[in-house]
Amino acid sequence: MLEPSVITLSADKSKAELRLVPNTHGPVSVEDIQALLKAPNFAMLFPIEPVINKAITETNALCGQKPGDHELFFAIAERKDGTVNITVTDDKMQAIMKITSAWGGKDITLPDILNTLKSKKIKMGLSKPKIMALIQRLSILPPGESCEGVIACGKPAINGENAIITRKVALARERLLQPQEREDGSVDMRNLGALITVKPNDVLMIKTPATIGTPGFNVHGDVLQQIPGKDKPMEPGAGTSLHPKDPNKLIATVSGQPVENRKGMQVDDILQIKDVDVRFGHVNFKGSVLITGDVHEGMEVKATGDITVMGFVESATLEAHGDVIVSKGVIGRLIKDQELSTHIKAHGQICAQFVQYSRLEAQGNVLVTKQLLHSHTTSGDTITVSDAQARRGDLVGGIATAEKGIRAIAFGATASTKTELYCAMHQGELKQQLKELDGSIKDMVVAGLELEARLRKLPPKTEWQNDAGMIEQVKMMLDQKNKMAEERIKEEIEYTQHQHEVEGYFDNYFIKAEKHIFTNVEIHIGNAFNRTQREHGPCVVKNVNQEISFDYSHR
């Protein structure tokens, strides 16, 4: 053990100085020096380990030799001020502070922390209570010990909510798909309830407007822009208007049948017919048509509203600006090659219980509750072949194409009937629109910079403030600048929304089988293709990295 006299404080009391005579004090060990540093005068000093190791090595090397009679000098410990270190997470949404207790020096104070925050450019989301709590913890920490915690948090942007339009009246298709219940609890498939009509001032739709959302910020104070909600148009059609005191309500102005369209609703006159056959002739009506019987072979029915058929449609043509609803079945036959005898076209939806050998074209959804057989079906939205309880619904043969997804209880048949499914085929078009938007935004940025340059080149205001022509020209330039800025913001918002749609395209649009996909079903999702070689159980089929993927986890 070394005598306490070999260690003293330096003249400025900032270091511990060790003086050893190898032949007198050696050999020495780490424990000997550590024991010296535990003395009250030195315990708060920071041990300088490289110097301590050097002192031990040199002293022990000279011990017992002639040079060992000379005194060796080492500064083995020193005072060190406390430290503060602030790190920012990769997403710049949190700042974490670590403070270390001093070794006999000056502890960290609030001004030190504020200076460090300033140097790190952290200025938003700071919590003074959290900072003060760490400083308080520091007061009881042994020398060299640390404490840390989050002292600043950013605020994430809150995206806006999309506009929601809630329809307040039933439609013909809903009436036909919900047969009436008898008093004994059984269902009367022929009784479809009273005809749905509205009268003036009835509320047809209520719109919940889109919200803008709230911008956020990170700890550096950078603004995080939110994505505003997408608006949805609700425009008055024939026989409707916006409520005079509430533009978010759509009301009827006349009596008639409510018909939903792409942008809102209209109220149509109703033409009621028993049967459409050669004795009645073709129908072309401005309004909605209700056929209580059947549409016979070779007949045509056209309407600017809905077409509702309570019986069958057989080898006929139906065209509606609204929905086409067939209570029973749509029956056609194969004439030659790909030509089919029944053709139904709707700007809205097509709904039926049973369809075979028919061509269906809908801008909206196609809903078949029992079977869709050997038909060519195209939908601008989704194709669904299923009853309300998801117990039955077969899509067999033909070609089914839907922009936003296809769902059925079973696809194909045990006989390996060739069935073609096309879904989510328009990502390329969306990408092209995204590219065009990007180009348009860049053009506006360039035009804006050019306009800014022109404004900067204007002579001093004192030279033209009395020139009416020049004043008008400057006003026009400023108006143009403001309009361009507004237009650019709109396009940037549209670009962001488009980008999200493109990125999530194949997550949102897919094919779903509730029970089976049989063999020889051709699946096209975007550019991905697969022809089933075996039967698949309940699954969701998606395009994953341009390959068809079967996901069975939704069973």
Disulfide bonds with the S-S distance in Angstrom:
none
